[in-house]
Amino acid sequence: MILTTDPAVLVLEDGTRHTGRAYGARGTTLGEVVFATGMTGYQETLTDPSYAGQIVLQTAPHIGNTGMNGEDPESRRVWVAGYIVRDPSRVVSNWRAEESLDDALVRDGIVGISGIDTRAITRVLRSAGSLRGGIFSGEAAALDAGEQLRIVRDAPPMAGRNLSAQVSVDVASVTPAQGERLGNLAVLDLGVKQATIDNLAARGFEVHVLPQDVTIDDVRAIDPVAVFYSNGPGDPAASDRHVALLRAVLDAGLPFFGICFGNQLLGRALGFGTYKLPFGHRGINQPVLDKATGRVEITAHNHGFAVDAPLEGTVDSPNGYGRVEVSHIGLNDNVVEGLRALDIPAFSVQYHPEAAAGPHDANYLFDRFADLVKENRA
């Protein structure tokens, strides 16, 4: 692969500019600029739908040497709004590779930039928090600097955005259960990852992946033994319809498990608020305390919002679902990382227990969900 010398510029809403080389598709892209700390697994990051609307900066300096393959994608396409790397690999050297990362970005229309000081930008984001930004390449790189900044500042912030319809499937699909069959599981696709589906099927669920606009009648039609809300992008405060659906699920007594965005929506369904984090949690090395076991898990995250609930003790659900406790806490900043309802069969975590390509410390949560369904059936 021959690296391009075509110019590109990254413009942040604070007015800072970083000039580099075009990478991937040419054009203009806008989004919330965030950094991801994983040194491996960039294909899984790029194809994780929860990164929709975000321009992802890789803190690892050398990206692309293992190329892209047809076995590891977490969804049907690359979802990031844009991509920032320091040193893209000049060659693809993995035996499983089927195309280069650059070719995959071009195919899916992802505008990127390379050859800039990603460490300096990370330090800005670490201090200022996530910022709106834009990547301009091709003809757009020649736009007046003031015009580029205006375009960035006119872009919508992540707060208030509902992106579920952009990433969800249009038609329901079914993945057969493996081993002992537990029954039909309704999975609301808010940006679900393939590894999540695989983990649920491996626990005996017949996994029905449903579009994000289904009704409670649609859910009941598959005769589910439980309901699952996936990860996904956007602001949970802008997802009233999904919260209403979840309340109908809880009212019906169906066991529930939610991850990431699903955790925030369970918090809202129980009656708690949500808020935007200044920095967010992203990457595959986030320490989380499981309060029930005292164990510290290293976990994979991508969230910019969190549930506002008391960290200690039990509280009554403001919406009348009985007692609730915070089950997991993020150790970097004491953010709510999990909820457990004590009087109804429902729990959630803020991170990604499927964690492809790792870590796998939290994979046991899928077993916990299967056990909950079995107990509820009994």
Secondary structure, DSSP 8 states (H G I E B T S, - for coil): ------EEEEEETTS-EEEEEEEEB-SEEEEEEEEE--SS-HHHHHT-GGGBTEEEEESSSEE-TT-B-SSS-SSSS--BSEEE-SEE-SS---TT--B-HHHHHHHTT-EEEESS-HHHHHHHHHHH-SEEEEEEEGGGGGS-HHHHHHHHHHS--STT---HHHHS-SS-EEE---SS--EEEEEE-SS--HHHHHHHHHTTEEEEEE-TT--HHHHHHT-EEEEEE----S-GGG-HHHHHHHHHHHHTT--EEEETHHHHHHHHHHT-EEEEEEEEEEEEEEEEEETTTTEEEEEEEEEEEEEE--SSSEEE-TTS--EEEEEEEETTT--EEEEEESSSSEEEESSBSS-TTS--TTTHHHHHHHHHHHHHH-
